[in-house]
């Protein structure tokens, strides 16, 4: 997901480790241990495929992708450079936009999310959404605030966020999955 950090899965991962071998993918620019800037889906997919081919004999029994990770997972399935028996794709974005529209959308999304991630400030638009959503779904607000406002995501660069959005909006799927 946009600015999702693998740490949100830590509790579940600890429960699975005794019974499963787990590989966790982190994208360039969205993991504090990786100093690279996110460039494109293509580069991330090549890195994931290389790792899975080298360490897991090109095969995964199961894979999970949330948001941006779901988009990349769909592309990995489509490319068929690795084998994945089962997968869960959660909240992936699939509306293809031409380059000019993708760049405009990415700029708007970056302006919306970057201050929230970097400075923990909430814009008036986000506050309006949260106020409305609080009435409808108080649990959602609690989870949302816990994720975005309690994690230290200072390492995320604005360029990584923009590239991730624009790459997502320009991702075309050729096959029906």
C-alpha positions as CSV (number, residue, x, y, z in Angstrom):
1,X,0.0,0.0,0.0
2,X,1.1,3.6,-0.2
3,X,3.7,3.9,2.5
4,X,2.7,0.6,4.1
5,X,5.6,-0.8,6.0
6,X,6.2,-4.5,6.5
7,X,6.1,-3.9,10.3
8,X,2.3,-3.8,10.2
9,X,2.5,-7.6,9.7
10,X,5.0,-8.3,12.4
11,X,2.5,-9.9,14.9
12,X,1.1,-12.2,12.2
13,X,4.5,-13.1,10.9
14,X,5.7,-14.2,14.4
15,X,2.8,-16.5,14.6
16,X,3.5,-18.1,11.2
17,X,7.3,-18.5,11.5
18,X,7.1,-21.8,13.4
19,X,5.2,-23.5,10.6
20,X,6.1,-21.6,7.4
21,X,9.1,-20.2,5.6
22,X,8.4,-16.5,5.0
23,X,9.9,-14.1,2.5
24,X,9.1,-10.5,2.9
25,X,9.5,-8.0,0.1
26,X,10.3,-4.4,0.7
27,X,10.2,-1.9,-2.1
28,X,13.0,0.6,-2.7
29,X,12.3,3.9,-1.0
30,X,9.7,2.4,1.4
31,X,12.0,0.5,3.8
32,X,14.4,2.3,6.1
33,X,17.1,-0.3,5.5
34,X,17.1,0.3,1.7
35,X,18.6,3.7,0.7
36,X,17.5,3.5,-2.9
37,X,14.7,5.7,-4.4
38,X,11.7,3.8,-5.8
39,X,12.0,4.0,-9.6
40,X,9.4,1.8,-11.1
41,X,7.3,-1.4,-10.9
42,X,9.6,-3.0,-13.5
43,X,12.7,-2.6,-11.4
44,X,11.0,-3.9,-8.3
45,X,9.6,-6.9,-10.1
46,X,13.1,-7.7,-11.6
47,X,14.6,-7.6,-8.0
48,X,11.8,-9.8,-6.6
49,X,12.1,-12.3,-9.4
50,X,15.9,-12.5,-9.0
51,X,15.6,-13.0,-5.3
52,X,12.8,-15.7,-5.6
53,X,14.8,-17.5,-8.3
54,X,18.0,-17.4,-6.3
55,X,16.6,-18.2,-2.8
56,X,13.3,-20.0,-3.4
57,X,14.0,-21.9,-6.6
58,X,11.6,-19.6,-8.5
59,X,8.6,-20.8,-6.6
60,X,6.3,-19.5,-3.9
61,X,3.5,-21.6,-2.4
62,X,1.5,-18.4,-1.5
63,X,1.9,-14.7,-1.9
64,X,0.0,-11.7,-0.4
65,X,0.0,-8.2,-1.9
66,X,-1.7,-5.2,-0.3
67,X,-2.4,-2.1,-2.4
68,X,0.8,-1.3,-4.3
69,X,2.1,-4.8,-3.4
70,X,-1.1,-6.3,-5.0
71,X,-0.4,-4.4,-8.2
72,X,3.1,-5.7,-8.3
73,X,1.9,-9.2,-7.4
74,X,-0.5,-9.2,-10.4
75,X,2.3,-8.1,-12.7
76,X,4.5,-10.9,-11.3
77,X,1.8,-13.4,-12.1
78,X,1.4,-12.0,-15.6
79,X,5.1,-12.1,-16.3
80,X,5.4,-15.8,-15.3
81,X,9.1,-15.6,-14.5
82,X,8.4,-17.2,-11.1
83,X,5.7,-19.6,-10.0
84,X,3.1,-18.7,-7.4
85,X,0.6,-21.4,-6.4
86,X,-1.9,-19.2,-4.6
87,X,-2.1,-15.5,-3.9
88,X,-4.2,-13.0,-2.2
89,X,-4.5,-9.6,-3.9
90,X,-5.9,-6.9,-1.6
91,X,-6.8,-3.4,-2.6
92,X,-4.8,-3.2,-5.8
93,X,-5.4,-0.2,-8.1
94,X,-6.1,-1.1,-11.7
95,X,-7.2,2.0,-13.6
96,X,-4.6,2.6,-16.3
97,X,-4.0,6.3,-17.1
98,X,-2.0,7.7,-19.9
99,X,1.3,9.4,-19.0
100,X,0.1,13.0,-18.7
101,X,-2.9,12.0,-16.6
102,X,-0.8,9.6,-14.5
103,X,1.7,12.4,-13.8
104,X,-1.1,14.8,-12.7
105,X,-2.7,12.2,-10.5
106,X,0.7,11.2,-9.0
107,X,1.4,14.9,-8.2
108,X,-2.0,15.3,-6.5
109,X,-1.6,12.1,-4.5
110,X,1.9,13.0,-3.5
111,X,0.8,16.4,-2.3
112,X,-1.9,14.7,-0.3
113,X,0.1,11.9,1.3
114,X,3.7,13.3,1.6
115,X,3.0,15.8,4.4
116,X,1.0,13.1,6.3
117,X,3.8,10.6,6.0
118,X,6.8,12.9,6.5
119,X,5.6,15.6,8.9
120,X,2.6,13.8,10.5
121,X,0.4,16.8,9.5
122,X,-3.2,16.3,8.3
123,X,-4.5,18.5,5.5
124,X,-7.9,20.1,5.7
125,X,-9.1,17.6,3.0
126,X,-8.0,14.6,5.0
127,X,-9.4,16.1,8.2
128,X,-12.8,16.6,6.5
129,X,-12.7,13.0,5.3
130,X,-11.7,11.8,8.8
131,X,-14.5,13.8,10.5
132,X,-17.1,12.3,8.2
133,X,-15.6,8.8,8.5
134,X,-15.4,9.0,12.3
135,X,-19.2,9.2,12.4
136,X,-19.6,6.2,10.1
137,X,-16.7,4.0,11.2
138,X,-14.8,4.9,14.4
139,X,-12.6,1.7,14.3
140,X,-11.4,2.8,10.8
141,X,-10.1,6.1,12.2
142,X,-8.3,4.4,15.1
143,X,-6.5,2.0,12.7
144,X,-5.8,4.8,10.2
145,X,-4.2,7.1,12.8
146,X,-2.3,4.2,14.3
147,X,-0.8,3.4,11.0
148,X,0.0,6.8,9.5
149,X,0.7,8.8,12.6
150,X,2.5,6.3,14.9
151,X,5.0,4.8,12.4
152,X,8.2,6.6,11.8
153,X,8.2,6.9,8.0
154,X,10.7,9.8,7.8
155,X,12.9,7.7,5.4
156,X,10.4,7.9,2.6
157,X,11.5,10.3,-0.1
158,X,9.0,12.5,-2.0
159,X,10.4,11.2,-5.3
160,X,9.8,7.6,-4.2
161,X,6.2,8.3,-3.4
162,X,5.7,10.2,-6.7
163,X,7.3,7.4,-8.7
164,X,5.3,4.8,-7.0
165,X,2.0,6.6,-7.7
166,X,2.9,7.4,-11.3
167,X,4.2,3.8,-11.9
168,X,0.9,2.4,-10.4
169,X,-1.3,4.6,-12.6
170,X,0.6,3.6,-15.8
171,X,0.6,-0.1,-15.1
172,X,-1.1,-2.0,-17.9
173,X,-2.1,-5.6,-17.4
174,X,-2.2,-7.6,-20.7
175,X,-3.7,-10.8,-19.4
176,X,-6.8,-11.6,-17.6
177,X,-5.8,-12.9,-14.2
